[in-house]
Amino acid sequence: MIAKAELIDGYKFKIDNGRGHEVIIDLPESLKGANQGPTALDLMVMSLAGCISAVFAIVATNSGIQYIKLEVEVNADKPKNEKIIISAKAKVNIKSDAPKEKLERILKKTMDICPVSLIFEKAGIKIGTELITEGL
């Protein structure tokens, strides 16, 4: 894996992953940025939501679970006087006819193998989860 950051202007950077994908990061106006992209810390939280989503989808599919909606919202707690995130909560909303107990097991397995959640956990950032289910 590789990442390259290139200054565009002020505190705005283009980040490239070496595979033809890029994202713009910037600071909010309150920190003298132009607010033209997420901050690097925002990207970490977005990466967690994306990883949980993708891994949950893989585990559900491999378990024979069908669903028509899957949304993951991560709320990270970064107190004003802190430089880092101290905890996070992931709400997983799925529309499926599968039993809630089976979906709970899939969520647990997801959190056990999601690379980004493992990085958060190793950094001492606890991640709580909530499963919200809707029938088809």
Helices and strands as residue ranges (DSSP letters): E 4-9, E 12-16, E 22-25, G 29-31, H 40-62, E 69-77, E 87-95, H 100-113, H 115-122, E 126-134
